[in-house]
């Protein structure tokens, strides 16, 4: 198995909507009933959970399910910083019902993001949005969010420079949060793999908004190891000149009151919703770069359930037989250390 070139792997999540905008319009299969929903908003969990591993995930209390690195290994804590994260979610089988919709959320916490004269903590989410269009057939829509985690009441009210790559079909959400809906909606069939990449740093000299903090999002889709399509679809810069480059943090808690974790998790379709997964077989993995010149490193420890997002799924049990790979199977949601 080529660890980073092709890891056939799989897979984060309730609150009232605080923002309403035009919803994504997906083509629905004949006879399927579409329920209007705000799918651009992937809400933070404003009901923080107890200590890692001590909260319940089951059929009546669903969780975001996948792989989550909290900087916790048993009773020991650790922390690290990164400039990028890459996640892989591979499905050999998946049934969310015809017309059903779920998300795969790569959720991170970015420290030292300079907005105006202040450096703060932000929550970037790289979110492939899946709609089942038939047996074993899906569309994957590019979406992302950014939320301000600098305090419990912080919002995205400052000046930002969105859609710098020009690949968002729409963006907005301020002052509550930021979202981009990418222009690509990719169609594929099983087996499929979805790769997510989030990068943070300072805009280089010679580019627009040089010296500003930025976050960039990318999503790629593969079928049986062959690229279907994908791209870096959104880049967002913040106002002001950053004294130093921001870094993604793993370990501890942020001023918003949630964990600084790196989670790649299966979730409901947005707005704090949950979705039941009928059946699933696949794997999830995530890796980070400590510096731009560093090789990708698989996370050294991971848990089966995320905590930072309000969207959830039911019907997924996570396990692991190899360090670095989470196995998603049909079953009851669980909360365990995978490796």
N, C-alpha and C positions, 0 to 999 in steps of 0.2 A: 504494500500500500504506500503510495507516495503521499506523505503526510500532508503537504500543503498544496500540492498541485491539484489533487483530486481526492478529497476525503468523503467517501459516500456515507454520509452521516444523517440524525434529525433533532428536532426539537422536542408568560411572562406575566391580577390584573383586574368598589363600585361607587359611584359618585354621580351626582346630577351633572348634566351638561351645563357648562358655564359660558359656552360660546356656540352660536348657531350660524352656519354658513351653508352655501350650496353643497349638497352631498354628491359624492361620486356616483356616476350613473354607469352601472355594469349591465351588459346584455344578459338577460336571464333566459334560461332554457324554457322551451315551450311549456306553458302551464304553471311555471314557478311563480310564486307570489313574492314580490319585492317589498320589504318593509323600509320606508324611508329612515335613514339614520345618518347622524353626523359621524362619518368615518375618518375625518381628518384629525380628530382629537383623541390622543392616547393618554389617559389621565393618570397623574401620580396618585398613589395610594395614600390618602390622608388619614388612614387609620393604621399607624405603624404597628407592625407585628412584634411579638415578644422576641426573645433571643433566637438566633438562627437554630433551626432544628427543633424548636420547642413549640411551634404553632402547628395547627391541624390543617392537613390537606386531605380531603376525602370526597366522596360522591355528593355530599350535601354542603361541603365547604371547599369549592374548587379553588385552585391556585393557578398562577402562571407557571407552566410546566416546561422544563428543559434543563439548561445548564447555567448555574450561577456561581461566580467566584466572589465571596464576601471578604476574603482575607481571613478566613476562619478554617482551621484544621483541627477538628475535635474540640479540645478545650484551649487550644493555642491560637493566638492571633498573629497576623503578619500584614504587611502593606507594601505596595509598590506603585510606580507611576509608569505611564505609557503614552506614546504619541499616536498610536493607532490600535484598533482591534479589528480582527477578521473573524467572521463566524461562518460556519457551514451547517446547513440543515438539509439532510438527504432523506427522501421518502421512497421506499420500495412499495409501500401500499399506504393509502390514505383515503378515508371516506368521511366527509363532513356534511353529507347529504347534498343532493342536487340543488344548486342555488345557494348552498351554505357558504359562509364567509368567516375566515379567521385571519389573524395576523401572526407573523413571526417578528418578535421585537428584539432588536439588539439595543439594550439600554445601558448607558454609561453615565458617569459623572465627571464632568470636565472642570478642573480647578484653574484659577488664574486667568480666566477669560476677562479681558479688559473691555468694559462698556463705559464710554465716556472717561471719567477720571477714576473709576472704581474697578477693582478686580474682584470677580465673583465666581460663584459655582453655578454651573448650568447642566441640564439633563438632555443630552442629544439622544434621539431615538431613530434608528434606521429600521424602517418597517415595510417589508414585503407584505402586501395585502392580497390574500388568496381567495378566489371565488371558484367553487366547483361548478363546471359547466357540463359535466357528463361523467359517466363512470371512468374514473382514472384520468380525467381531463380537467385542467385548471387554467385560469388566467392569474398572472402575478402583476400587480400594479405597484409602481414606485411611490412611496410615501415617506415623509420624515416629520418629526416634531422637535422643537427645542423649548424647554421650560426653564425658568429661573429658579434655582434652588438656593439662592444667596440668603434667604430668610424664609420663615413660614408664610409671609405675606407678599413675597417678591413676585413681580410680573415681568413680562417682556415689553416694558413701556419705553425703553430707550431707543436710540437710533441704531438700526442694523442695515446692512446692505445685502439683501437676499438675492437668490437666483443668479449668482454671478456667472454660472455656466450657461445660463439661458435655456435650461432644459426642464423648467417647471411649467406645467400647463396652467397652474394657478398657485398662488402663495398668499399667506395672510395670517390671521389669528391674533394679531396684536390688539390690545396690550396684554391679553391673558397669556398667550403662548405664540409660537411660530409654527407654521406648517408649510410644506411644499408637496404638491402632487406632481410627480414626474410625468413627462409626456409619453413614456413607454408603458404599455400594458402587454405583457408577453404571454403567449399561449403555449402550453406544453402538456405532455402526458407523462404518466408514470412509466419508469422510475425517473425521478427528478431530483435535482440538487439546487439549492439556492444559497448564494454567497452574499454576505453583507460586509462592507468595509466602512469604518468611520475613522477619519483622520483629523487631528487638531494641530494647530501651530500658529505661526505668525506669517502673514502674507509677505512673500519675498519682495525685495527692492526691485523696482522696475514694473511691478504690477499695480493695478488699481487698488487703492487702500493699503499700500505698502506699510508694514509695521503693525497692522491691525491683527487682533486675534481672529481665527477663523475655525469653522468646522465644515468638513466635506463628507458627503454621503454617497455610497455606491451600492448598487444591487445588480447581481448577475444570475442568470437562470441557465441550467444545463439539463439536457435529457440524455440519459444513458451515456454520460461523459462527454457529450457534444454540446458546445455552447449554442444556446438558443438566442441569447441576446443579453444586453446589460450595459451599464455605463456608470461613471460618476455623474449623478443626475442633479446634485445640488451642492452649492458652496455658499456659505453665509459668513460675512465678515461683520465685526462689531466696530462701533465708532471709537475713535481714539487710537493712540499708539500704545501698544503693550510694552511694558518694561522688560518682560521676559515671555517666553512661549508658554501657553497653557499646557497642562498635562491631565490626562485621564487618571483618576485615583481609584485604587481598590484598597479597602480596609477602613474601618471606623464608620462614623456617621457624618452627614453634611448638615449645614445650618437649617435646611428644610425639615430635618428630623428623620430622614430615611438613610438607609445604608449606602455607603459608597461601594457598589458592587458592579460587576460586569456580568450581565445576564442576557442570554440568548434563549428566549422562551416563547412557547406557543400560547396565544392569547385570543380573547374574543375580538370582535370586529371594530372596537373603538367605543368611546363614550362610556367606559366602565362596564361594558357588557361581557357576558360569558357565553360560551358556545360549547355544545356537547360534541365531542369527536366520536363518531360511530366506530371506527376502527383505524388503527395506525401501526405501522412498522417502519422504523427508521433510526437515525442517529443524529446527534448534535455535537459540535465541537467548536471551541473558540480559542484564539491565540492572539498574542499582543506583540507589539514592537516597543521596546523600552526607549529606543532612539531611532531616528530615521535610517541610520545605517545598520541597525540591528536585524538579525534574522528573526522570523516569527517564532514565538515560544508558546507552546500550549499551556493553558492555565494549569497550575500544579495541583489545585484542589477545586472541587466543585460540589454544589448541592443541587437537588432535583427541582426546587421550587424558587421562583423569584419573589420579591416583596415590593419593589418600588412602583410597579404599575398596577392599576386598578382592574385591568382586563384579565379574565381568567378562562380556562378551559376545563372541562371534565372529561373523564374517560381515558386519561393518559397516566401510565405508571412508568417511572424512569428507573433505570438500573445501569450498571456498568461492569464490564469484565476486563476492560483495558483502561489504564490511566489516560485521560485525555479525551475519551469518547463516552458520551451519554447515549444510552439505548432507550428509545421511546417505543412503548408497546401499549396495546389496548389493556385497560384495567382501571383501577381506582387511583386517583391522584394520591401521591405520597410525598413526604418531606423527609429526605434522608441525605446523608453525605454520600456522594457517588464514588469519589476517590480522594 
